[in-house]
Amino acid sequence: MRAPRRSDQEIINAIIKEAGDRSVGPLVKRRINDLRVLFSPFTGSRRNNAERIEDLDELIEKLMKKLTTLPWPLSVAVTDAEFFDRLSEAEYTAIWINPQTRLIAQTASGRTSLLAVLAGLRARCEQLRKRKLGLHGLNDNQKLGAAIASRELLEHIAVMTEGELSLSCRRESKFCEIAALFFEAMTGKHAADLRRQCETVRGKR
């Protein structure tokens, strides 16, 4: 028989009891509210996100190669907006044919700065690839959020009491039990096993 759904206050009291510190009540209540509106900025599966990042990185690499081999002065016209505007204004005028006022000779290429921006984007793609952003079948967003809230609560208590922080991932540990209670507050599901999510969150400290 399924256990009856507990009220918010009952769950808050259970978390306070498990944590062993009544002063954390307001923090627990705030985190429950936060978890209920939890939104992941990286929806979709981790694999799909990694594939999209890989595709984008390849496109940027191809663009950089094209820009590097683009002949002058075409490279200036493509990469320098100011030069492009001045070029349009000067077309079929005396400036166009006068070697002393020729705009091409007066304007530096913007290719170098554009290549630097693209290189920065590639570096960011690499960092995103390493972070493995997105949802995983065994680490859904709600469970991860509950584990994060549990870790934060225990860290807060350790700082306030100058005690030792323990993030054991045994099923009966405070870390896992409090995470399960936060998850219950979100979903109504009682005594969920969040050991895997707690291990993931602990490894990110």
N, C-alpha and C positions, 0 to 999 in steps of 0.2 A: 504494500500500500504506500502510495506516494505521501511524503510528509507535507502537511499544510504549509502554504506559502506564508513566510514570516513578514512582519511589517518592517519598515525601514528602521524604526527604533530598536526592534528586537535584534536586527542584524548589527546595528551600530553598537548595541550593548555587548553582543557576542564578540565583536572585534576588539572593543575596549578590554573585555575580560581576557581575551587571548593575548593582547598586547601588554596587559598589566599596568596600564597608565590611564587614569580617567581624564587627564588633561587633554588627551588627543581627540576627544569627542567632536569638537568643531571641525578639526582637520579631516576626520573620517567622513563627516557629513558632506563637506565640500567635495571630497574626492568621489564620493558616490554620485553626486550631482554631475561632476565632470565626466565620469565614466559613462553616464547615461546619454551624454551628447557627444561621446567620443567619435571623432572622425579621422580616418587615416588619410593623409595627403597622398599616399601611394597605394591606390586601390589596384586590384588585379593581382595575378599570381606573380610570385618572385621570378619564375622562369620567363614569363612574357615580358616583364619589365627589363630583365637582363637582355633579352633578344632585341627589344626596342632600343636600348642603350647601345648595343653592339652595332645595329643598323645605322644609328645616328652617327656614331663614331666613324664608321666607314665612309659615310657621306661627307663628313667634315674633312677627313683625310684626303678624299678625292678632290674636294674643293681647294684645299691648300695646295695640292700638286698642280691643279689647273692655274691657280693664281701665280704660283712660282714660275711657271713656264710661259705665262702670258707676256707677249712682247710689248715693249715700250714703243709708242706712248699709249697704246690701248690699255695697259695696266693702270695708267693714271686716270684715264677717262672712266674706267669701271669703278675704281676704288676711292676716288676723290670727288665728293659731291660738289665742293666749291669750284673745282676745276671744270667739272661737267657743266655747271651753270654758266661759267665765264666763257667756256668753249662755245656754247649755244649762242650766247650774245655776240660773240666775235665772228661767227661764221659769215663768210662773204663780205667782210669789212676789211679795211686797210690793216687792221691788227692781225688779221689772218695771214697776210702775205708779207708783213714786215718782220724781218729777222730780229730786229731790236725789241720788238714788243710781243713776239710770239709767246703765247701763254704756255705752251708746252715746255719751253725753256725756263720759264719763271716759276713753275709749280712743282713741288716735290711730290713724289708718289705716296699715296696713302696705303700702298700695299703692305708695307712693313707693319703698320699699326693693325691693319685688318688681320694679317697672319698671326700677330700676337694674340688678338682676341680669339681667333679660332683655336690656337694652341691652348689657350685657357679653357675653352669649352671641351677640348679633348681630355685635358687633365681632370676636369670635373666629371666627365663621363667615366674615367678610370676610377675615381673615388666612389662614385655612385655604384659602379660595378662591384667594388670591394664590399660595400655596405649591404649588398643583397637586399635592396628595398622591395617591399611588397609582401603580400600575405602568403603564408605557407599552409599547406593542408593540416599540419600538426600544431600550428601556432596561430590560431585565428586571432583577430584583432581584439575582441573582447577579453579573451583569456590573457593575452599579453598586457592589456591595459590593467587588468586586475593584479597581475604579478608586479607591474611597475608601481602601482599604488601601494601594494604591500611592502615592497622594498623601501619606497620613500618613507612610509610610516615608521618602519623599524629604524631607518637611518635617522629620522627626526628624534625618535626616543633615545637612541644611543648618544646623540649630540647633547640633548637636553639633560640627560642623567649622567653623562660622561661614562657611560657603560660600554661594554664590548658589543660590537655588532655581530650578530650571528645570522648568516643567510644559508642555513642548512636546507637542502632540498628533499629531505625525507618527508614522506606523506604527512606525518604527524607533527612536523616542525611548525614553529610560529609563522615562518615565511609562507609555507604552503597553505596552512590553515587560514591565515588572514587573506591570502589571495583568493581562496575558495569562497570566503565570505563576501569579498568585494564582487566576485563573479555572481554569487547568489543575488546580491542586491541589484545587479543588472538584469539577470535572466530569470530569477526565481528557481534556478536549478540548485538543489541542495547537495553539499559535499562533493563537488566536482574535483577531479584529480588534475591539478595544475602543476605537477612536478616538472614536466617538460618545459612549460613556459617559464617557470621560476628559474630553471637551469639556464635558459636562454637569457633572461633578464640579468641574472647574477653575472653571467659572462660578459655583460656589456658595462659593468661598473668601471 
